[in-house]
Amino acid sequence: MGRKVILTAALTGAGDTTGKSEHVPVTPEQIANDAIAAARAGASVVHIHVRDVVTGRPSRDTDLYRETVELIAASDVDPVINLTAGMGGDLVIDPSEPTRQLPGTDLVSGLDRLPHVEELRPEICTIDCGSLNFGEGSSIYVSTPDMMREGAARIRELGVKPELEIFDTGNLWFANILVEEGLVDPPPLYQLCMGIPYGAPADAGLLTAEVNMLPEGAQWTSFAIGRNQFKWAALSVTMGGHVRVGLEDNLYLSKGVMATNAQLVEKAVDLIDGLGESVATPDEAREILGLGKAGR
C-alpha cells in the first residue's frame, strides 16, 4: 500500500461525556482495556487522560496514570503511549468579579502539569499551545508563553516527544516559535484541533492554511469533533497528515449509533485503506516520529 498513516485513538478525554455514553472508559482498568482493544484494532498510538474513579471527572492523579500504563504494558500489544499534559489549565472566573475563581478551576503552573510525565516518561505527551475561551460561560484554558517554554524545555530534558496541540492559528504561530528556539526536537509533531468552541472552526480552508504554516519536515495530525470526525480523517489523509479518532472527540459510530473506541479505530482503518494508504504499526510510528527508547 501507499504512505504509512499514524492512527491515534483518543480514549476518554476530559469532557463531560461519561453520562452521555456507557462506552466512555473511566477507571484505569477500563481505559487500559480500551487502549488494548484499540491497538488490536489497528491503532498506532493511544492518547490517554485519566478520570476520578468515583465521579468520572478528569484527574491529574499520577497513580491513575501509572496503573493505566502498567496494565497496557502487561498486555500483548505495544502501542505508542501519548499522555495528556494539558490538565491543570482550567480557570473559571466570576464574570461580575473576574479576580474571583469559581468551582471547576484547576489551575497550576506549567511544570506542575508534568508529575506523571516526570515519573512515567511516556514516548509522547501533549503541550497545549495557547490560551482559549473554552466553550460558553466563563471557563478559560490558560497556557501562557512562559508556561509553554518552561514545559517544553522540561519535556525535552525528559526525552519525551511533545505533541503540539493547536486550537487556533495563534497557537500554531507560537508552536513554530518553540521549534525555532530549539525547544522541540525534530521532527516536530503537531495536532491541529478543529471545531472546539471557541478555537479554530472545522473549515477545510482553514485546515489548508494551518498546514501551509507548518515548518518543513513537521509531522501532523488533524481531527474535528462530533459528526465531522471521519470527514476530517479523510481530509488529513488526503492532505498528507495522520489521523485521530476516539471517544474523546466523538461518541457515535453513525447517526444514532453509539461507538466504542475499538469500533472507531476499525472504521478509521477501513477509511485509510480505502484511500490507498496503510496504517502504521506502532514501531513504524516510532520511526516516523523519531521516538527514542527513553519512555519504553
N, C-alpha and C positions, 0 to 999 in steps of 0.2 A: 504494500500500500504506500501512500504518499507520506507527507510530513507527519512527524510524531507530535501529537497534541497532548499536553498535560491536562488531566481531568481531576479537578478538585471537588471533593464532597464537603460542603459546609454543613455540619451535622445538626447544630441546635441553636447557635447564636445567643443573643441576649434579649431578643424581643419578647413581647407578651403573647407568646404563641402556644404555651402549654395547655391552655384552656380551649384552644381552637382545634387542636388535633391530638388524638391519643398517641400518635406516632412520634411526636417530638420527644426525644430522649432527655431525661433529667438526671438520673443517678449516674455515677461513674460507670457502673456495670452496663447500664442502658446505652450510654454514649459510646463506650468501648465496643459493645456488641454491634452498634450501628456502624462504627468505623470498620470493624472486621467485615461485616456484610457488604459495606460499600467497596472495600478493597477487593473482596472476592468477586464483586460485580464488575470491577474494572477500574475503580478509582486509583489514580496515581498518588494523590495527596489527600489527607484528611485534615480539615480545618476544625479546630476544637475550641469551644467555650465550655465552661462548666457552670452548673447551677446548684443552688442550695437544694439539698435532697428533700427538705420538708416543704418549702414554699415554692420551689421551682424558679425562684428569681435568680438572675445572673449573679455569679460569685467570682471573687478573686482568690479563693482558698487554695493554697498550694497543695494541700493534702488531697483535694479533689482532683487536681490536675495529675498529681503523682499516681494516684490509684488508676485513673483512666489510662494513662500512658503505659503503666506497668501491665495492665490487662491486655492492651493491644500488643505489647512486646512479647507477651507469653503465648500469643496466638500463632497460627500457621501463615500469617501474612505479614508483610513488612512495608506498609505504605509510608511515604514521606509524612512526617508529623509536622503540622503547622499549628502552633498555639497562638491564640489571640494575645496581644499585649495592649489591647485598647481599653480594657476595663480600668476604671478609676478616673475617667474624664468627665463624668456626668455632673453638671451643675444645674440645679433647678432654683430659680430665683422668684421672689415675690415681686410681681410687676409693679406694685404700688410702693415697694420698699426694696429696690434692687440689690442693696447690700445684704439683705437677709436671705439665707439659704433655706429652701423648703425640703420636706421629706422627699427622698428619691435622689438627693445629692450624694454622689460618691466621687469625691474629687481629691486626688493625691498627686504628688509630683511625678514627673516622667520616670524617674528611677524607681519610685515606689510602685510602679505598674509592672515591674520586672522580676519580683522574687521567684516566681515559678520558672521563668526563663533562666535565671541565675542557677537554680538548682537542677533543673531537668535538661538544660541545653538541647532543646529541640532543633531539628535541622532548619526550620523556618519559624519566625514569629512576625507579627504584624507591627507596623508603625502607622497610626492614623495621621495623615499628613496635613492636618489643619483643623481649625475650629469650625463649628457648624451649628446653625439653628436646627435642632433635631426634631422635626415634626411640629405639630401645633403646640400651643401653650407657651411655657416659659422654660423649656429644657434646652440647654446648650451643651454641646460636646466641646471640651476645652483641650486644645493641643497647640501650644504656642511654639514659635520658632526656637526659643531657648530649650523648651522641653524636648522638642524633636531632635535637636542637635545633641543634647546630653544623652537621650535614649539611644540614638543611632550610634554614637561613639561607644557606649557600653555594650550594645548588641554586637558590634564589630569585634570588640575585645573578647567577647564570649565565643566567637567563631560561629555565630548563628546568622543565617541569611535573613535580612529583613524583607518582608513583603510590604511594599509602599502602598498604603490604602489611599486611593484618590477619590474624593467625593465631589470635587469641583475643580475647575481649571486652575484656580489659585493654589489648590493643594498640589497639583501637578507641577506648577511653576516652582514651588518650594522643594518638592521632592527632587527636581532636577538640580537645584542648588545643593542639596545633600550629596548628590552624586558628584557634582563638580568639585565640591570641597573634599572629596575623598573619604567621606563618612560611610559610604556604601561601596562594598567591593563589587567588581564586575563579575558576571553580568547583573545589572540591577533588575529587580523583579517588581513590576507594577501591577496593581489590581485596580482596574477602572470600574468604580461602583456607580451604577446608574439607577435613577428612578427613586432614590431615597429622599423623602421630603426633609429639608429643602436644600438638597445638593444638586448635582447635575441631573437634568431630566433624561428620561430614556428616549433619546433622539439620535438617530443614526448619523445625522450630520455632525452632531456634537462628538459622537464617538470617533468619527473620522478626524475631526480637529484635534482631539486628545491624542490619538495615535500619531498624528503628524508632529506633535510636540515631544514625543519620546526621544531620548538620546539614542544614538547609533549603538546597536548591539543589545538593547534592552529586550528582556522577555516580558510579556504582558498577558494578562487575562482581563476579560470584562464580563460583568454579569449585570442583569437587571432583575428587579424583584417582581414577585407575583406572576401574572399571566405572561409577562414578557421574558420569562426565564429561558425558554427554549428558542425563541426568536433571537435573543441575544447570544445564546450559544452558537447558533448558526452564523450570526454576524461575526463573532470572534474568530471562528474557524476560517471563514472565507477571507477575512482581513489579515490573517497570519498570526492570530493570537491563540491563547489557550482557553479553557472552558471551566466554569464553576457552576455547579448545581447543588441543591440540597435544601433541607427544611429550614435552614436559617433564612433563606430568601423566598421560598415558595412552598406552600403546603399541598399543592394539587398536582396530580398526575395528568388529569384532563378536567374539563368542566364538571364540577360536582363530585369528582373522584379524589378522595384524599390519598396522598402518596406516602410511601416510606422512602428513606434515604436510598436504599438499595434500588428501588424501582426508578427513582430519578436518575441514578447513575446508569442503570441499564438503558434507559431511554436516551441518555446522552451518548453512550457508546454507539447505539444504533445510528444516531444522528451523525456523529463524527465519521463512522464507517460509510454512511450513505453519501457523505460529501467527498469521499475519495481519500480521506486521511485515516490515520490509525491512532489509537490511544497509547500513550507512552506507558510502559511499565514503570514501577517505582524507581528501578535502577536507571532506566532511560531518562526519567525526570531528573534524577540526581545529576546525571551527566549534562543534560541541557542547562540546568541551573547552576552548575559548578559547585555543588554541595560537597563539603568535606565529610569527614567521619567524626567530627567533634561531638555531635549530638547523638550519635548512634550507639 
